[in-house]
Amino acid sequence: MRPLIFILTLALAGCSTPPPPAPLKAESGPAPLVPPYPTAEEVAVQTPAKPAPTASWTAISDFKGQPLVGGASVIEYKIGRERHSFHVQIVVFDSRQYDLKVIDQPEDWSGGNRLTDSMRGAAAVAGVNGGFFTPEFKPMGLMIASGKHTGTWQTGPLLTGAVVVTSQPQLLWNADVNPDGASELLQAGPRLVDGGQAVAGLDAKKRSTRTFIANDGGNQWLLGLAHDITLSELAELLTTPGVMPAFTVNRALNLDGGHSSALYFRTNDGREHTHPGWSTVRNYLGIVPK
């Protein structure tokens, strides 16, 4: 814990307020209620016959951080690989200082700007969009928000894990999930990192904005957005030493992304920073100081 605090303190000490992230590009016409989700072929885990050579990652910008109420931090940076740049925004928090909440948002035409009101209503200091949802605006899979169950448990190539909160948050794969006694639960997928290793066989062609959650195997957590990146590239980014500032990822799970991707945080000075997605989403993940 002391090395993490020390490194984040150095990162935050000389930083200035970061520029706002580049907005997601709007497509022509109104965004659909439900974004086009990846197909089973795009997310199916199939070990390749010959692993592709690993390209090196190159820092494009310094880590720019801002402290949040309660000791968490928002860190933003850019990194390059094979002449392509990736914009990354992460919220780093300690689960001993924060509760992780699933925030239900049942208003199907509320728009992306519903993010701010949802976070305020939950007293969250930061959060991102959550899991997938159906054309009928129901959670895809099981959702438990403040003890209330909505949807049903599902399995398949997309929903391969879940965020589960009992006394402490856990990032679990389907075979290990027991919803009994959970106050918060959100199914999502696919898995990105397992045991510190990038999951093999993830799609390496389709680039999009990705929302994700990660854990170091202990009390340290990330909520994050990575822009214009494939699932395979994101898994590699999360497991490459030095790419994630002061954090070693043990497990990581993909959340809903694309038009749904959204980020909110409130800094120590009380200022709110809202980067809503283009789509209405069914739920969010937020962190609330204990």
C-alpha positions as CSV (number, residue, x, y, z in Angstrom):
1,M,0.0,0.0,0.0
2,R,2.9,2.4,0.9
3,P,4.6,2.1,-2.5
4,L,1.2,2.7,-4.3
5,I,0.6,5.9,-2.2
6,F,4.2,7.1,-2.7
7,I,4.1,6.6,-6.5
8,L,0.6,8.2,-6.9
9,T,1.7,11.1,-4.7
10,L,4.7,11.7,-7.1
11,A,2.4,11.5,-10.1
12,L,-0.1,13.9,-8.6
13,A,2.4,16.4,-7.1
14,G,3.4,18.2,-10.3
15,C,0.4,17.7,-12.4
16,S,-1.9,20.3,-13.8
17,T,-5.5,19.8,-14.5
18,P,-5.6,17.4,-17.5
19,P,-7.3,18.5,-20.7
20,P,-10.7,16.9,-21.1
21,P,-10.6,13.6,-23.0
22,A,-11.3,13.6,-26.7
23,P,-15.0,13.2,-27.2
24,L,-16.3,10.1,-28.8
25,K,-17.1,10.7,-32.5
26,A,-20.8,10.8,-33.2
27,E,-22.1,8.8,-36.0
28,S,-24.7,10.1,-38.4
29,G,-28.3,9.9,-37.0
30,P,-29.4,9.1,-33.5
31,A,-27.6,6.4,-31.5
32,P,-29.5,3.2,-31.1
33,L,-31.0,2.4,-27.8
34,V,-28.9,-0.8,-27.6
35,P,-25.4,-0.6,-29.1
36,P,-24.3,-3.3,-31.5
37,Y,-22.6,-5.8,-29.1
38,P,-19.7,-8.0,-30.2
39,T,-20.6,-11.3,-31.8
40,A,-19.7,-14.7,-30.3
41,E,-16.9,-15.0,-32.8
42,E,-15.4,-11.7,-31.7
43,V,-15.2,-12.7,-28.0
44,A,-14.8,-16.4,-28.1
45,V,-11.6,-17.5,-26.5
46,Q,-9.6,-19.7,-28.8
47,T,-5.9,-20.3,-28.3
48,P,-4.1,-19.3,-31.5
49,A,-1.8,-21.9,-33.1
50,K,1.1,-19.5,-33.1
51,P,1.2,-16.4,-30.9
52,A,1.8,-13.2,-32.7
53,P,5.0,-11.3,-32.0
54,T,4.6,-8.8,-29.2
55,A,5.1,-5.1,-30.2
56,S,6.5,-2.7,-27.7
57,W,4.5,0.0,-26.0
58,T,5.9,3.6,-26.0
59,A,4.9,6.4,-23.7
60,I,3.4,9.4,-25.5
61,S,2.5,11.5,-22.5
62,D,3.2,11.6,-18.8
63,F,0.7,10.3,-16.3
64,K,-1.6,13.2,-15.3
65,G,-3.5,12.6,-12.1
66,Q,-6.1,14.2,-9.9
67,P,-7.0,13.3,-6.3
68,L,-10.6,12.4,-5.5
69,V,-12.5,12.6,-2.2
70,G,-11.5,9.8,0.1
71,G,-8.0,9.0,-1.4
72,A,-8.8,7.7,-4.9
73,S,-7.2,9.1,-8.0
74,V,-8.0,9.7,-11.6
75,I,-5.0,9.1,-13.9
76,E,-5.0,9.9,-17.6
77,Y,-2.2,9.3,-20.2
78,K,-1.5,8.3,-23.8
79,I,0.6,5.3,-24.9
80,G,1.6,4.1,-28.4
81,R,2.0,0.8,-30.1
82,E,2.8,0.1,-33.8
83,R,2.2,3.7,-34.8
84,H,-1.2,3.8,-33.1
85,S,-1.9,5.8,-30.0
86,F,-4.3,4.9,-27.1
87,H,-5.9,7.3,-24.7
88,V,-6.4,5.7,-21.3
89,Q,-8.4,7.1,-18.3
90,I,-8.4,5.1,-15.0
91,V,-9.8,5.5,-11.5
92,V,-7.6,3.9,-8.9
93,F,-9.2,3.1,-5.6
94,D,-8.7,1.0,-2.4
95,S,-11.7,-1.2,-1.5
96,R,-10.9,-0.7,2.2
97,Q,-11.7,3.0,1.7
98,Y,-14.6,2.7,-0.8
99,D,-17.7,0.7,-1.4
100,L,-18.3,-0.5,-5.0
101,K,-21.9,0.0,-6.0
102,V,-24.1,-1.1,-8.9
103,I,-26.3,1.9,-9.8
104,D,-29.5,1.0,-11.6
105,Q,-30.8,3.4,-14.2
106,P,-34.2,2.2,-15.4
107,E,-35.2,5.2,-17.6
108,D,-34.7,3.9,-21.1
109,W,-34.7,7.3,-22.9
110,S,-32.8,9.3,-20.4
111,G,-29.7,9.8,-22.5
112,G,-26.0,9.8,-21.6
113,N,-26.3,12.8,-19.4
114,R,-28.2,10.7,-16.8
115,L,-24.7,9.7,-15.7
116,T,-24.2,12.8,-13.4
117,D,-27.6,12.5,-11.7
118,S,-27.0,8.8,-11.1
119,M,-23.6,9.3,-9.5
120,R,-24.9,12.2,-7.3
121,G,-27.9,10.1,-6.2
122,A,-25.5,7.3,-5.1
123,A,-23.1,9.8,-3.4
124,A,-20.4,8.3,-5.7
125,V,-17.1,10.3,-6.3
126,A,-16.3,8.4,-9.5
127,G,-17.9,5.8,-11.8
128,V,-18.2,4.3,-15.2
129,N,-21.0,2.7,-17.3
130,G,-21.7,-0.9,-16.3
131,G,-23.0,-4.1,-18.1
132,F,-24.8,-4.9,-21.3
133,F,-28.6,-4.7,-21.7
134,T,-31.3,-6.1,-24.0
135,P,-33.4,-4.3,-26.7
136,E,-36.1,-4.2,-24.0
137,F,-33.7,-2.3,-21.8
138,K,-33.4,-5.1,-19.3
139,P,-30.0,-6.1,-17.8
140,M,-28.3,-8.8,-19.9
141,G,-27.6,-11.4,-17.2
142,L,-28.1,-10.9,-13.5
143,M,-27.9,-7.5,-11.8
144,I,-28.1,-6.9,-8.1
145,A,-28.2,-3.2,-7.1
146,S,-28.4,-2.4,-3.4
147,G,-29.8,-5.9,-2.8
148,K,-32.5,-5.8,-5.5
149,H,-32.3,-8.5,-8.1
150,T,-33.1,-7.8,-11.7
151,G,-32.6,-10.1,-14.7
152,T,-31.5,-13.7,-14.6
153,W,-28.1,-15.5,-14.5
154,Q,-26.7,-16.2,-18.0
155,T,-23.7,-17.9,-19.4
156,G,-22.1,-17.8,-22.8
157,P,-19.1,-16.4,-24.7
158,L,-19.9,-12.8,-23.7
159,L,-21.0,-13.0,-20.1
160,T,-18.0,-14.8,-18.6
161,G,-17.6,-13.1,-15.2
162,A,-19.1,-10.8,-12.7
163,V,-18.4,-8.1,-10.2
164,V,-19.7,-9.4,-6.9
165,V,-19.9,-7.5,-3.6
166,T,-20.6,-9.2,-0.3
167,S,-18.5,-7.8,2.6
168,Q,-15.8,-6.8,0.0
169,P,-15.9,-6.6,-3.8
170,Q,-14.6,-9.5,-5.9
171,L,-14.0,-10.1,-9.5
172,L,-15.1,-13.6,-10.2
173,W,-15.5,-16.0,-13.2
174,N,-18.8,-17.7,-13.7
175,A,-17.9,-21.0,-12.1
176,D,-17.0,-19.3,-8.8
177,V,-20.0,-17.0,-8.6
178,N,-22.6,-17.5,-5.9
179,P,-25.2,-14.7,-5.8
180,D,-26.6,-15.6,-2.4
181,G,-25.7,-12.9,0.1
182,A,-24.4,-10.5,-2.5
183,S,-25.5,-6.8,-2.1
184,E,-24.2,-5.9,-5.5
185,L,-23.6,-8.1,-8.6
186,L,-23.1,-7.3,-12.3
187,Q,-22.5,-9.9,-15.1
188,A,-20.2,-8.8,-17.9
189,G,-17.4,-10.0,-20.2
190,P,-15.4,-11.2,-21.8
191,R,-12.5,-11.8,-19.4
192,L,-9.4,-9.8,-20.3
193,V,-6.8,-10.9,-17.8
194,D,-6.6,-14.0,-15.6
195,G,-3.8,-14.6,-13.1
196,G,-1.8,-11.7,-14.4
197,Q,-1.9,-13.1,-18.0
198,A,-3.7,-11.7,-21.0
199,V,-6.6,-14.1,-22.0
200,A,-5.7,-15.7,-25.3
201,G,-7.9,-15.6,-28.4
202,L,-9.6,-12.2,-27.9
203,D,-10.6,-10.2,-31.0
204,A,-7.7,-8.3,-32.5
205,K,-9.4,-6.5,-35.3
206,K,-12.3,-4.3,-34.1
207,R,-11.2,-1.1,-32.3
208,S,-13.6,0.7,-30.1
209,T,-13.8,2.6,-26.8
210,R,-13.7,-0.1,-24.0
211,T,-14.8,0.2,-20.4
212,F,-13.2,-2.3,-17.9
213,I,-12.7,-3.1,-14.3
214,A,-9.5,-4.7,-12.8
215,N,-8.1,-5.9,-9.5
216,D,-4.6,-6.6,-8.3
217,G,-5.7,-9.7,-6.3
218,G,-6.0,-7.7,-3.1
219,N,-7.5,-4.3,-2.2
220,Q,-6.4,-2.2,-5.2
221,W,-8.9,-1.7,-8.0
222,L,-9.3,0.1,-11.4
223,L,-12.3,1.4,-13.2
224,G,-11.2,2.5,-16.7
225,L,-11.7,3.6,-20.2
226,A,-9.4,2.9,-23.1
227,H,-10.2,4.6,-26.4
228,D,-9.9,3.1,-30.0
229,I,-8.5,-0.3,-28.9
230,T,-9.3,-3.9,-29.6
231,L,-10.1,-6.5,-26.8
232,S,-6.7,-8.2,-27.5
233,E,-4.8,-4.9,-27.3
234,L,-6.5,-3.9,-24.1
235,A,-5.7,-7.3,-22.5
236,E,-2.0,-6.8,-23.5
237,L,-2.0,-3.2,-22.3
238,L,-3.3,-4.3,-18.9
239,T,-0.5,-6.9,-18.5
240,T,2.5,-5.1,-19.8
241,P,4.9,-4.0,-17.0
242,G,5.0,-0.2,-16.6
243,V,2.0,0.5,-18.8
244,M,-0.5,0.7,-15.8
245,P,0.9,3.2,-13.3
246,A,1.7,1.7,-9.9
247,F,-0.6,-1.2,-10.5
248,T,-0.3,-4.9,-11.3
249,V,-3.4,-6.4,-12.8
250,N,-4.4,-9.9,-11.6
251,R,-7.8,-10.0,-13.1
252,A,-9.7,-7.7,-15.5
253,L,-13.2,-7.9,-17.0
254,N,-14.6,-6.0,-20.0
255,L,-17.8,-4.0,-19.4
256,D,-20.2,-2.5,-22.0
257,G,-18.3,-0.2,-24.3
258,G,-18.6,1.7,-27.6
259,H,-21.4,4.3,-27.5
260,S,-22.1,3.3,-23.9
261,S,-18.7,4.2,-22.5
262,A,-18.9,6.9,-19.9
263,L,-16.8,8.3,-17.0
264,Y,-17.6,10.5,-14.1
265,F,-15.4,11.8,-11.2
266,R,-15.5,14.5,-8.6
267,T,-12.1,16.0,-7.5
268,N,-11.1,17.1,-4.0
269,D,-12.0,20.7,-4.8
270,G,-15.6,19.6,-5.5
271,R,-15.5,20.0,-9.2
272,E,-17.5,17.4,-11.3
273,H,-16.1,16.0,-14.5
274,T,-18.6,14.2,-16.7
275,H,-17.8,12.4,-19.9
276,P,-21.1,10.8,-20.9
277,G,-21.5,8.2,-23.6
278,W,-23.8,8.6,-26.6
279,S,-26.3,5.9,-25.5
280,T,-28.7,5.6,-22.6
281,V,-27.3,2.7,-20.4
282,R,-29.1,0.5,-17.9
283,N,-26.6,0.6,-15.1
284,Y,-23.3,2.1,-13.7
285,L,-20.5,1.1,-11.4
286,G,-19.7,3.8,-8.9
287,I,-17.4,4.1,-5.8
288,V,-18.6,5.6,-2.6
289,P,-16.3,6.6,0.3
290,K,-16.9,4.5,3.4
